[in-house]
Amino acid sequence: MRNLGISIYPEKSTDSELINYINMAADAGFKRIFSCLLSAQGTKKDIVDRFSGIIDYANKKGLQTIVDVNPSVLRKLNVSGDDLSFFKDIKASGFRLDNGYSGYEEAMMTYNDYNLKIEINMSNDTSYIDTIMDNVPNKYNLVGCHNFYPHEHTGLTLEYFERCTRRFKKYGLNTAAFITGQSENAFGPWPVGRQLPTLEMHRHLPVQVQLKHMIALNEIDDVIVSNCFLTEDEFSRIKNMRLDMVSFEVALKDDIMELEKTILLDEIHFRRGDISDTVIRSTKNSRDKYSDKSFALHNAPRDIKRGDILIESDDYGNYKGELEIALKDFKNTGKSNVIAKVKQDEVFILDYIKPYQKFNFIIVNN
């Protein structure tokens, strides 16, 4: 089951700000929190005192927290693989190794006395995870999470991201990655950079569009917002979103027929397996189910544009009722009704809908 997460940075926020943020996240259905000890200042006691109360509150609201560390931070805190009680002291559910050890140590840590999750940095295309698996870890306590990148132009390319992710997915491990809020007041653990995405292509996109793209890629289990704080408007755009399929936001044409609207909005669609590079075809729940209905020709513009949603008219014979989404511009035969259009900033996600992948639509204008 896919989960959503927020990030909190207690050294940069007040308790009241964090409690309010955790409440908003819980209300929106979020289940995870990422926090960072790489930037935390003070003694071990200072960190326990600062983090334990707010993480305990998050636990009570149903959000589990994983904190980011590395070997030098662990040495500073006098934490060893043989004694991970520090993380129970701060009430965390686990810790993320931004960089790690030889593979043996990570595997041994998964057998800790506190059932802590050991989260491995996924943003490296090396055999690191293979070495950990060679040492036979407790897979139930081993998970993965990509990096985020505050510096402009330093985020991962999609091809590299997918290559790294496949190294973890082949072992059936839970995966996570970051998307970023776009508030002018948002911040992360470091002074540079307001946006903190995993994928560079996400850096300036609305947060809900980034999330939909992650859902379309269908490789990441948990999607975490890396900076804080999300605005109320950003929460509202995510709150009721389906996490098992992409819900494209669409603008309806004024003359859409009720039957066409029913097909568009009330059915779960999936892309046919025998794919075209011109249109995404959804046939099972439209063409078959409504074969006895009439689809009059009423809006058949000469030029079909990328992102247009079509339903074939009676003039297309046994194709009538078929729903299609244009992947590129092309000329209409004069038999296809254009009934709606995918919101422009989501059109690129169409390219990531695979054969048999499910999707649906929600209205943004009517």
N, C-alpha and C positions, 0 to 999 in steps of 0.2 A: 504494500500500500504506500503510495507516495505521500510524503509529509512536507509541510512548509516550516521554515524556520526564520527567526529574526537573529540579529546580532546585538549584543549589548557591550558597552565599554564602561564599567563602573567607575574607573579612575577619571572619566570625563563627564560623568553624569551624576545627578543627585538621586537619592533614593526615591523621591516622589516622582521624578521623571521616569525612572526605570519601572516603578510599580505601575504607573499609568500606561506605559508602553507594553508591559507584559499583559496587563488587563486587555488592552486593545488586541494584542496578538491572540490571546486565548479566545476572545470573542469571535475573532475571524477564523478560528480553527487551526491555528498554528500549533505545532507539537515540539519544535526544537528551538534551542538557543545555542548560538556560537558566541564564545567570548575569548579574549586574548590575554594570556599571561606574558607574551613576549614584550609587551609594552608596559606591563604593570610595574609600579615602583614600590619601594618599601621592603620591609623585612617579611619573613615568612608569616609571622604573626599578623602583620599589617594586612597582608593579602588574604589570609584566612578571615580576619575580621571584616574586611571590605566585601569579599565575595560571598561568604557563607550565607549571610542573611538574605541577600537578594536572590541567590540561587535556590535557597530553601523556599522562598515565596513562589518562585517560578515552578518548582516541583509541585507545590500544592495546587497550582493552577493548571497542572498537566503538561508542562513544558520541561523537557529534559535538556540539560546543559552539558556541552562538551567544550573544554577550554584548550586553546592553542599553546603548545610548548615546544621546546627543542632540548637537546641534551645539555646545552649550557645553562638554560633556565632551570632544568632539573638539578644540575649540580649546585647552582646558586641556592636553591631551596632545600638542598640536602635530601633530595628524593631519589631513591634507587629503584630499580626494577624489582627488587626483593621486598620493598616496603612502599606501597602506593597509597598509604593511609591518608596522605595529604589531600588527595582528591576526594576522599570521603569527608574529610574535615571541612572542605569548602562546599560539600553537598553536590558535587558534580557527578554526572553519570559516566564520564569518561574523559579522555584527553586525546588531542590530535597532535601527532608528531610532525611538525613542519619539516624537519629533517630527522633522520633516525640513526639506527645503529647498523649492525651487520645482517640482521634478519633473524638470527637466533634470539637476540634479546627481545625483539618485538613479539616473536612467537611465545616466549616464556611469559611475557607480561599478560598475554591473553588468559592465562590461568591464575590471575590474581585472586586474592581472597575476598574481593569486594564486588565481583561481577562487573567491573568497570569495562566500558568499551574502549578499545585501542583503535584510534582512527589514523589511517595512513595517508600521507600526501599522495594524491593521485596524479599530480601534474608533472610526471616524469616518465618518459618513454624508455624505461630501463627494465631490467629483470629483477628489480628490488622486490616487488610483490611475489615473484616466483620463488625467490630465495626464502622469504618468510613462509610461504606455503610448503617449501621443501622441509622446513623445520616443524611441520605439523602443528599449527596453532589451533586454539579453540576457535573455530570459525564463527561461533555464535557471539564472540566478543571481538571480532575483527571487522572493521568497516573502513571505507575509504571516503576521502573528501578532497576535491580539487583546491587549488589556491585561488585567491582573488588578487587583482592587480590595480593598485591605486594610480600608478603612473600611466598617463595617456600613451596609447600605442604599444603597451607591453603585454596586453592580455593575449590569451591563447587564440590561435587560429582554430577554426572549426575542425579541420582535418586532423590537427595534432591532438586536440581535445578528444575526438572520437577514438583515435589510436590509443591514447593513454587509458581511456575509459574501458576499452575492450580488454585490457590486461586484467582489470579487476572483475569485470562482468563474467569472464570465462570461469571464475571460481565461485560465482553465485554470491558475491559479496555485496552488501548494501553500499550504494554510491551516493555522493552528494556533490553539489556544485553551488556557486554563488551567482545571484543576480543583484542588481543595484537599484536603490531608489534614486529619484531625480530631484529631490528637494534642494533648494539653494542653501539650506541650513544643515544638510546631511554631513556626516563625518564618519571616519573610521578610526583605527588605532594609531595611524601615523599622520603627521601634519600635512603630507603631500596628498593631493587627490581627493575629490569629493565623491566621485563614482568609483566603485570597487567591484567590477565584474570579473568573472572567470573568463568569459569570451569577449574579445575586443569588439566584435560586431555588436555586442549588447550595450556598449558603454553609454550611448545617448538615447536608447530606446525607452519608452514607457515601461515601467516595471511589469505590468500585466502582459505586455507583448513579449518581453523576455521570458516570462514564465510559460506562456503558450508555446514559444519556440522550444523550450526545454521539454515540455510535454510531447510535442511533435517528434523530437529526436528520440524519445522513449528509451533513453539509456541511463538517466539519472533518477534515482529513487527519491531523494530529498533535495529540495531547492530552498536555499537559504538567502535571505536578503542580508547583504554584507555590511551595509552602512546603516546608521540610525540618525534620525528617526524617520520611519515611514510616516507620511502625512495621513490624515483621516481619509482624504480622497483616494490615496493609493491603497489603503486598506480596503476601502469600499469597492474598488475595482477588482480586488482579489477575493474578497470574502466569500462569495457564493460561486466561485469558479469551479467547474468540474476539473478534477485532477487526473482523471482516467482517459480523457480524450481532449482534443482541441475544440474549443467552442469559438468559432469565428464570429466576430461582430460584423453585422451586415446592415446596410441601408436598403430598405425596400423601395421598389419602384411604385409610383403612385397607382398604377393600374393593375397591380398584382391581383389575381383572382384568389378567392378563398381556398379553393382546392390546392392551388400552387403554394399558398401560404401554409396550409396544413402540411404539405409534403416537406417544405423547407424547414419548418420549426418543430413539428411534432414527431419527426422520424429521426432515428439514429442512422447516419449514413456511413458507408465505407467505400473506399476506392476499389474498383474492380481489379482483379489480379492481372488481367491482360491489358497492361497500362498503355496509354497514349502520352505523347509529349506535348499535346495541344490542349487536352482537357482532362480533368479528373471526372470519371464517370461513376455515378451512384445509381444503380438500377434496381436492386432487390426490393427496397422498400418504397419505390415510386413507380417504376414501370410495371412490375409484376402485380403489386398490390392494387394499383388503380387502373388496371388494363380495361375495365369496363366503363371508365369515365371518359368524358370528352375534354380535350384541351384545345380550346379555340385559339387561333392565331390572333395576337393583339398587340404585341410589342416586339417587333423583329427588326431592329436597326441593322443597317448594312454592315457596320463595323462593330465587331465584338472586341472588347478590350480585356486585357489581363485582369483577373479578379471578378469579372462579370459572372453571375450565376444564371444558368439557363435551365429552362424546362422545355422539352421538345413538344411541339404542337401535334394536333391530329394529322397535319400534312406530312409528318414523318412516319406514318404507318405504325408498325409494331414498336417503334422507338418512342412513341408518344408517352409522356409522363416521366421520361428519363431526366434526372437532374445531372447537370454538368457544371463544372467550374472552369473557366478559361485560364490556362496556364500561360498563354501568350495572346497577342493580338492576331485576329484572323477575320476573314470575310464570312458573314452570315449567309447561309443558303437561302434565307428568306423563310425558313421553317422553324426557327428556334426563338422562343420568347425569352427575353431578358427580364428577370423578375426581381433581381437584387444585385448588390455589389458588395464584395468583401471590403472592409475598412482598409484604407490605403496602407497604413503602417503594419498591417498583418498579412498583406498579400504575399510577401516573401516566404511566409511559413508554408504556403501551398507547395513549395518545392520540396518540402520534407515529409509530405504525406505519402507513406509507402503503400504498396499493394495490400489490400484488406485492412488497412488502418482505419479506425473509426473516428468520426468527427461529427459535430453538429453546429447549429447556428443560433445566435441570439441577436435580437434587434437593437440597434443603437439610435434609430431616429424616429420611428413611428409609435 
